Amino acid sequence: MDWVERMNGVMDYLEGHLCESIDTEEISRIMAWPYSAFQRSFAPITGISLSEYLRRRRLTLAAYDLQHTQMRVLDVAVKYGYDSADAFAAAFKRLHGVTPQEARQPGVPLKFCARMRFTFAIVGVEEMDYSVVNREAFSVLGVRRVTPQAAGAWGIVKADDTRERLLKLTGKPCELGLCFGFGEDGSNDYMCGAEYAGKESWGYDRFTYPETIFLVFTAKGAISGGGLWKTWQRIYGEFLPQSEYRQLDLPTIERYVVWDEEKDDMLVEIYIPVEK
């Protein structure tokens, strides 16, 4: 089974379980890939997070139920995983622009979010440079937070003297961003830090990688050009599906060698932990 078939197999599974809890182990089985890796790759490939896609699909079907059945609003809310009618109404209005009660009126315009399907496309005309790096076990010391987006964790360390204290403690700049994965609400579990071989240090988080093979890619150019995001898209959309490597269930790393917003310039190294 190739990558496109596996992705469509996952979409079939998700579509059949929109009213149930998602079995992450089943997704891992279909993809032959850790669920965390699939979840991290979904947004770069599709342009939307997995949680947001599921939310839109559920609210699309909820709108159909409201217009074509006599189900109570509370029953529709529970069917699609909401704890209360109020929470459902708030989410419904954010997507559709009307309340669930208003959606039952004839002629009310509603949003339709279609089921996603993957197809084969010819890509790879543009070369993609990468390197393979074998690393012995190493640790990263820093600040790990769950925020609405990765930039939230960077905002925390930039708001005080965290970077300066980490530089003094580790002797290395706070330039590493570790992505542990995304929550069902789209939040990002992310850590900003520096490589560190010393003892435990109170007040900081620490993550230790085992001996690992990394694929290393480089994103460079204007920040405003979206080069970092485009590089992630190509890694997950072009390189990994066709390569001999499989991503491991370890956090990916972004190393911010240069990130100058005033000059609109960046140089970021992306490290993907893999196995053959």
N, C-alpha and C positions, 0 to 999 in steps of 0.2 A: 504494500500500500504506500503510495507516494504522499508527499507533504500536503498537496491540495486535497487529496481524498481524506486524509486524516483531519484536516481543518474542517472540511464539510461534515465529517462524521461527528466532530465535536459540536458543530452548529446544529446538526440534527438532534443530538442529545439534549442540548440546551433548550431547543424549541419544544421538545417533548416534556420538559421538566420546568417550565416557566412558573408553574403553580406549586412547585415543590422545592425542597432544599437541593442545592447542587452538590453532587458527589464528586469531590475533587479527585478522588482516587480513580474514578471511572474516566474522567478527562485525561488523567495521566496515562491510563491504559490505552485509550484511543490514540493519543498523540505519541505514545512511547517516549515520553518526555516528562520531567517533573512539572506538576501543576504550577508551581511558582514561576517557572521559566515561561510556560504558556501564558500565564497572566501578565507577566512583565512584557512579553512580546506583542500582546494583542493591540495595545494602543499605538505603538510605532507602525504596525502593519496597517491598521484600519483607520487611524486618526481619532479613535474614540476608545475610552477605557472599557474593559469588560463589564464592570458594574454599571456604567452609564448605558451601555448597549442593552443589558438585561432590563434596566429600569424603563427605558423607552419602549422596548418590546412589550413588557407587562402593561404599561399604561396605554399602549395602542390597543391591546386586546381588552383591557378594562373599558375603554371607550366603546368598543363594539358591544360588549355585554350591556352597558348602560343604555345603548340605543336600541338593542334588539331583544332584550329580555326584561322581565319584571323583577329581577333581583334587586334587593335593597342595596343601597350604597355601602352599608357596613359589610354586607356579605361579599360584595365585589372587592372591597378593601382587603378583607381577610383572605379571599381567594388568591390575591396577588401579593400576599406577604406583608401587608401593613397591619400594625398593631391597633390602629384606631381609625375611625372615619375622618378625624381631623388631619392626621398625618397623610392619609390618602388624598384628601381634598387639596392639601397644600401642594403635594407632588403633582397631582393631576393638573392643577391650574398652572404650575410652572411650565409644564410641557404644552398643554392644549390652550392655555389662555382663558379658560372658562372653568367653572366649578362642575363637579359631577352632576349636580341637579340641572344646571344649565345645559349640559351635554345631551340631556334627554329631549330637549326641545327640537322640533323639526328645523332643518336648515342651518343649524349651528356648525360653523367650520371647525374641524378638528385636525390634529396632526396625525400622520400615518408614518410609522417607522417600520420599514420592510425587514423581513428576515434576511440576514446577511448570508451570502454564498460566495465562495471563492472559486475563481477560474484561472486557467493557465494564461500567462501573458509572457511575451518575449521581453526579457530584461537582460542586463549584463553587458550592454554595449559599452558602457563606460567602465574602465578598469577600477578595481577596488583593492587598495594596498592593505596588507595586514602582516603581522608577524606572530610567531608562536613563542611564548616565553614560559619556561619551566621555573617555578618558584618553590623554594623550600618554605616550610611553615613560617608565617609572619603574622604580626598583630597590628591592628589599627586602634588608636586611642582617640576618642573624640566625644561628640554630643549626638546622641541618637534620639530622634523624635518622630512621632506620627503626626503629620500635618496634611492639610488639603492638597499640597503639592510639594515637590522636592525643594523648591525655592524657599519654602517656609522654614526648613531646617537651616538653610544658609542664612536666612534672615535673622535667625536666633543667634548664630555665632558671630554675625557681623554687627549685631546691635550692642555688643559689649566688648570686653577685652579677651574673649575666649581664644581667638586666633593667636594673639600675642602670648597668652599663657601657655598654649600648646607648643608654640615655637620654642619658648624658653624651656619647657619640660622635655620635649622630645628632640629638640635640635633640628626639626624639620618643619616646613611650612604646612599649615592646615589647608591642604589642596585636594584631599581625597573625598569623594562622595560615594558612599556605599548604599545601593538600593536593595532593600530586603524584600520588597514586594508591595502589593497594593491591597487595601481592605475592600470589603464589599461596598463601602460607601465611596470608593475612589480615592481614599486617603493613601498617602505614601509613607511607608516606614523607611526612613532615610537617616544616614549617619554622616556627619561631616567630621573629618579628623586628619590625623597624620600617622604615618607608620611609626611604630614604637616597640622597642625590644626590652624596655625596662619592667620594673615591678608594677603591681596594681597601684593605681592612683585614685584616691577618693574624689568623688564628684564628677568623674568621667565614665563614659561607657567604653567597653573594649570588645573587639571581635577578633578572633584568631582564625586565620585560614590554615587548613592543613596543606601539605605539599600539593601544589595545584598546577595544572597547565592552563595558561591564559591565552586567548586570542586577543591581540591588541590592534585596535583601529585608531585612526587619527581624524578628528574633525577640526578644520581650521578655516578661517575667513571671517567675514562680517557676522557679528552676532545677529543683526537684524535680518540677515539672509536665511536664518533657520538652519544653518549647516549642521548643528549638533543633532537636531531632531531628524534631519534628512539622513544623517549617517546611521542613526538608530534604525530608521525605516529600512535602509539597505541591508543592514546586518541581519535583521529578522525576516525581511521580505525576499532577499536575494541570496545572501551568503549562506546562512545556517541551513535553510531548507535543502541546499544543493551540496553541502560540504560533508566531509566524513566525520565532523565533530557534532557532539550533542552537549547542550548546555547542562551544567550541574546545578543542583539545588543549593547554590551559594550566592551571596549578594554580588551583583555586578559592581564595577568600580568606574567612576569618572574621575580622572586626574586633571584638574584645572591648571595647566601649565601657564596659560595666559587667559585672562578674562577681564578685558578693559572696556567697560561700557561707554566711557567717554570717547575713546578712540574707535568704538564699535569693532573690536578685534578680539579673536579668541583662538586658542589652541588647546584642544581637549583630547586626552587619550582615553579610550574606552577599553576596559578590560573585561572579557567575558570568560568566566571559569568553565572549562569544558573537559570532556573525555572523548576519545576516539570511539 
